[in-house]
Amino acid sequence: MKRIIFSSLLVLLSACGQEDKLSGDPNSPGYVASQYFFALFNHDSLERASEHAAPKLTRIMYAYGSAEQFTRNVLNMQFDHVSIELDRTEMSVREQYGDHATINLVFTGDFQGKKVDDMRSVKLSRDGISWVVTEVIPDPYGR
């Protein structure tokens, strides 16, 4: 009995410290765009998302008070949990060497028990040596 309790406690403790991580080159625009949305949807954190956003976009995000309100009202996207992938069909290697990039992201997740698929284009610009999200292009078929 003690072994069962100890092993189940050990499993719970080992799972507590783990956090979802994204893989990729942290200096690439695709990675920054993924981190931005990952912070908004999976961490529900404006603070984490603002680390990857331009100051103008950060002000807009904080005007809505929470990540949930911002994503629902401005982005017209809602997920309980989402996986984010880069759409590499139109990606150019030359984008990474310029000062501006447009990245397409594919979102696959669930909301209230239903599967939801979505896609967004994100504009980024170079801020010194790092990339920041400057604009999320609205879905032309969304509203």
HUCOR-V955330 format. One record per residue. N is the residue number from 1. RES is the residue in one letter. D_CENTER is the distance of its C-alpha to the mean C-alpha in whole Angstrom. Layout:
BEGIN
n = [N,N]
res = [RES,RES]
d_center = [D_CENTER,D_CENTER]
END
This chain:
BEGIN
n = [1,2,3,4,5,6,7,8,9,10,11,12,13,14,15,16,17,18,19,20,21,22,23,24,25,26,27,28,29,30,31,32,33,34,35,36,37,38,39,40,41,42,43,44,45,46,47,48,49,50,51,52,53,54,55,56,57,58,59,60,61,62,63,64,65,66,67,68,69,70,71,72,73,74,75,76,77,78,79,80,81,82,83,84,85,86,87,88,89,90,91,92,93,94,95,96,97,98,99,100,101,102,103,104,105,106,107,108,109,110,111,112,113,114,115,116,117,118,119,120,121,122,123,124,125,126,127,128,129,130,131,132,133,134,135,136,137,138,139,140,141,142,143]
res = [M,K,R,I,I,F,S,S,L,L,V,L,L,S,A,C,G,Q,E,D,K,L,S,G,D,P,N,S,P,G,Y,V,A,S,Q,Y,F,F,A,L,F,N,H,D,S,L,E,R,A,S,E,H,A,A,P,K,L,T,R,I,M,Y,A,Y,G,S,A,E,Q,F,T,R,N,V,L,N,M,Q,F,D,H,V,S,I,E,L,D,R,T,E,M,S,V,R,E,Q,Y,G,D,H,A,T,I,N,L,V,F,T,G,D,F,Q,G,K,K,V,D,D,M,R,S,V,K,L,S,R,D,G,I,S,W,V,V,T,E,V,I,P,D,P,Y,G,R]
d_center = [43,42,40,38,37,36,34,32,32,31,28,27,27,25,22,22,20,18,14,12,11,10,13,14,15,13,16,14,12,10,9,8,6,4,5,4,2,3,5,6,6,8,9,10,10,11,12,10,8,11,12,10,11,15,17,18,14,14,18,17,14,16,19,17,18,15,11,13,15,13,11,14,16,15,12,14,12,12,11,13,11,9,9,7,10,11,14,17,19,20,18,21,22,23,20,19,22,22,21,19,16,15,12,12,9,11,9,12,12,15,16,19,20,20,18,15,14,13,12,11,12,11,14,13,17,18,19,21,20,17,14,12,11,14,13,11,14,16,16,20,21,19,22]
END
